[in-house]
Amino acid sequence: MRSPITAVAPVVDDVAADLALSPAAVGLLTGLPVLCFALASPAASALVARLGVERVVSLALLTVALGTVLRSTGGATTAFAGTALIGLAITAGNIAVPVVVRRDFRARADVVTGMYTAAMNFGSVLATALTLPVAEAVGWRWALALWVVLVPLAWVPWRAATRGRTAPVELAPVGADADAAGRRGVLARPITWFLTVMFAGQSFAYYGTTAWLPKILHDSVHLDAGAAGVGAALFQGFAIAGALGVPAVLARGWSMRAAFAVIAAGWLALPLGLLLAPQWWAVWIAAAGVAQGGNFTVVFTTVVRRAGTVADARRTSATVQTVGYGVAALGPSVIGAVHASTDDWTVPLVVLLGAVVALTVAGLVATGTPRTQPPRTEPPRTGPEPA
């Protein structure tokens, strides 16, 4: 769900030169999957409701394979078409996974969500580390197409795990009116919007940092390209520790709010540290790396825990991701535009700090003790989830 996206960054110059892409077109190519996450989340939610998560994930994996191959086979048009297919397919996966967690693993939602988040970050690190060496040996097209091998590695255990599974039943009338009422109910809950702001702040900060961190380290800390690349790798790699650390501390009796408070401190350390003590850049980047992986786990564990039904989890996840990834798509361009206008990294880091402050305030509210009654449970039945 992340390797086909993050594999592009190490070879983006080769891709741009071979396909004769302008800087604006390169930005669109690299940002297209995130735009898909935002724009296609409602449609993906409806597809999960109609077909069920088993079919949707299988179709998404097939589409990732098609998109990965298509992206490497032709010119600029096929590269954009393949990237769009990858983005749309991963959007479906983004929506489906919280539904699976809510349906099958609600009692261990934090552990399973942490494993899911760690796996995505591991995929990002793997693709970032291996794509360039492969490209140097056989070219960027084969280097990007290589990641299609992950599709059968994912599909075989997925089919084995879900064969014969039953989908949940919704304890409400089924139909378009019921689905519209369900969406209105989710949108009327304050927790939905606190989670949305929380995820929007996280996504803006994550994609803005991912896009510009090497440049910031080069200009502000005077690191060479190799050392700046190490800094970027730290940011991605330490996310695995954060994703797995959240369920570990919850198991030791921490509250979700206490875990989030530590995460927020780690996120705040990055812009504040680079502004006030840039010579300690490795410490600030490692702290923020742990925080970004942990916060993703907190957001979607909270979605699962606070959802009354599987359909509520699906609708809430779609809302959070539609807005959050829409804001995320602005992150690299906003940070870049502010830097271009000021010719300095101080104001861009202040903008990044503002996004982290927003996620901190929203997160402290969202992770508080719920004041509602525990959500109801649903008996299982066969067939896809009702709308």
Helices and strands as residue ranges (DSSP letters): H 3-6, G 9-11, H 12-19, H 23-51, H 53-71, H 76-104, G 106-108, H 109-138, H 140-145, G 146-149, H 150-162, E 167-168, H 176-187, H 190-220, H 225-251, H 256-276, G 278-280, H 281-306, H 310-328, H 331-342, H 346-366, E 380-381
